[in-house]
Amino acid sequence: MMDLIDQFEIGHHGVWPVTFDRRSHCAIHLHPGTQGAGHAEPVRAIADGEVVAYRVCKNGISDGATDSKTGQPLLNSNAGFVLLRHTTDTGEGRTLAYYSLYMHLLDMTSQEDIVPQPNDPPETGSANALPKWLLDTAGGKDGMVQMGGTKRVYRRDMLGYVGQHQGVAHLHFEIFMEDGNFTAWFDTVQIGLKKPAQPTTSDCWGHSYFVISGPQEFYPQPAGMDETWFPRVPGGSLGAGDTLYVEAWFDKGQRFTRAWIDRGGSGIVALLTPDPVADPYDNAQKHYEYDLYERAMALYPACPSDGYEMLRFGRILSEHSTLTQAACATWIAVPFDENGTLGYVNIAPDAIKKLSDADFPFFTGWQKVDDDNTPFNDAGRCDYATLCGLTGIQDSLPSAQPLEVDPNNNNDVNLQLASYVQNTDGVDEKLRGMVFKARSEWDPSNNEERYKDLNDPYGFFGKQKDTNPDGYKNFTDFLSKFQFLDKTPLAGQQLWFFHPLAFIRHFRKCAWLSASEFKQLLPTEVLREAGAHGLYYEDVAYSRRRADLAKTHRIPLNCALRKYTISTPERMAAFFGNSLQETQWFEKLHENNRSEWYYPWDGRGFLQLTHSSNYIGYWDFRGRKGQISQTTRDALAHAQAQANQHRAQAQMYLADPVSGVTLVMIGWREQVSAEGQPVTLEDTVAPADSAGYYWAKMGMARYADKPIALERRAITARRPPDPHHSHPNSPVGKVYYHSMNFRDASAVVNLPSTVGQPNRPFNGYIARCVAYAQALAVLAEVKFPDASGVPSLGFPEGRIPRRD
């Protein structure tokens, strides 16, 4: 998605972070191409948010230019905008508040020409329609700045269409934070710090990074290990005084690395491997991440769960870890030279620092630019030499003139700076990582300071006093038609601006679900199979019981999703597509079905463990293998086999006293379904962590990562029968969406023998499809096929989004 949006960023005007006349421009301009009738792509909200302010215009406005044929003013600019404030979570107790601005939204007259709007628009917006308030220019609202009040929008909701400014079609797009919110979130983050310390918080998401100081030996193969997990590599060494920075991540099962180096402590960090280096374990048959569970079981027998975290993060994030320091040894292959040569290093020792994207590592390009190192003066003009110093990339053209030598708008310097920003290799990437503290160009309280040089004797308008005496006034009058920040609580503030696409790319790696997002995963209406009776459809309320479950288990569930790399929209949708159905739509974590042959070893947790063998497998994974006797294991295995063969007599085989299960094990089992008010830490950890374990063990990611090909399936369903009231219950048409990748991801944790066999049924598949589509709509960017098979719908057909 972001690779596609990159292509919309205009490179010749409105460039981040400086305009042609060297003034700060903490935004980007996006243009998605053809916007004619039938081809208009709407502007959408990037996240759930509150509307701070907005402006709807009936017509465009003129910058003073006239039509050469008619002599009439050209309506070549659009002043419509929406400003949103977003609040979300990036971890436990980690609230992130930021703003997004969508400027130059198309006027209503032009919008009607390309996308006619309904006469009765909805009060609230959606992925498929604009709300009434974003179409209303009546009653003196035309062109007026309006406060958002209680208005809210949600991710992917339509906000309007791309307009133009001075004849150039584009969307002016910003993301920024208030100073207080920036400090509150980044206070514990070492953004831009050249010598980062080992983080002490649990914040850890996205890619992993390792800071390795020389001298350091990189081995061809860890001592005592063989080719099974550690294929032989060349090996080598890192010199004394050198520092190697390694990035590691997973993509569709494979492990990749990238590396930078600071030679001799010079402070100059050079990228060694522009292209990702694949792990030597990966090949056509084996995939490092998909085999992570097996690797942890083989290399960390004392506690594979802790070992899994070492392989995943390079450190153990869970509380009360089991592995001792010696047992934590974690050997990974890292590149250490320009050729991508690999060698193994143990990253467990404290001498190697472990970071993640949550730390905004400086060597990946993140840099904070504030009053101490800003290249912009009070007028917002950029000093060329200072900007070159910030990027660390010197211009190949003649040396830049310092700003003080050029107090006015020297066109030669403007051209040189524009060429440097737009055309010099590597500069664009460096600038994307810079976070600027600056005043907004939409705040009129800054106008005099920002633009007064234009009216100086040698300024742009000052030189035109005789021929264009009203030039400066006309300019500020035109500017005032766009500015609005003085009418909001942000007036007069210095703000922290991010390159919008870099911000979105980075925080999308987090994948931590806020309370609101978690709630939105629950469909308002579901389908369920009813045996010979066909299908039922029924409403799902966000009951007190469901709210309590979310409050108790959302954070542990987020931790489990992070641990087991269930962190892409596709994987999360596959997980919740199954979890929602198995927990009866987040109502309970215990199946408690006395009629089934496997009772009391029935379904528990967010992906329900069923059968005693699954529970023992989970306890072994958690490091409790030595606490379960072989006699108990044999008794449970025998009982399960007997129960499976003699279902009518199941209870006598699986009852706890017969199988020899200890009271401790019964307690462990009950912790997997802990509900209400948990008593211990394990009561909140086990329901979510056991689901992550089952996801990893059964290899669900292999199927979730496959391409999504949604098929619209129309069916009929009835309301469930009501024993207390007899009333007509005619079947009605309903739609669900099937995708083979999701079907197999569901089958592998329900009935593995049906993987790859679409005609073999298993428990609750249609209900799972409803949950899957809901999760995709909330978390991903897919569009759903309509009745014609065209992927045109932003939300599943016939469904209503769950809102706060």
Protein Blocks (a to p, Z undefined) as FASTA:
>chain_A
ZZmmmmmpcfkgopafbdfkopacdbddddebjabehiaccdddfbdcddfbdcddfbdc
dehiacfklopacdfbcfbdcdddddddfbehiacddddddehiacfklmmmmmccdfbd
cfbdcfkbccfklmccgehlgopacdekjaccdehiafbdcddeehiacddddddddfkl
mmmmmmmpcghiabdcddfbfbdghjddddddddddddfbdghiafklmccdebiaddeh
iacddddddeehiacddddddehhlopacdfblpacddfkbcfkbcfklmmmmmmmmmmm
mlmmlmmmmmmnopafbghifbdfklmpccddddfbfnopacdddfkbmklccddfklop
aklopacddfklpcbdfkopacfklmmmmnopacfbdcdddfklmmbacfklmmmmmmmm
mmmghklmmmmmpccddddfklmklmmmmmmmmmgmklmklmmmmmmmmlmmmmmmmmmm
mgmklmpmkgoiacddddfklmmmmmmmnopacfklmmmmpcfbdcddehjnopaddddd
ddfklmmmmmmmmmmmmmmmmmnopabfklmmmmmmmmmmmnooolaccfkpakbmkbcb
bcedjbdcehjklmmmmmmmnopmmmpcfklmmmmmmmmmmmmmmmmlmmmmmgmklnop
afklmmmmmmmmgghjafblklmmmmmmmmmmmmmmnommmmmmpccddddddddddddd
dfkbccddddddddddddfklmmmmmmmmmmmlgoiakbccehklmmmmmmmmmmmmmmm
cdcddfkopafbfbdehiacddZZ
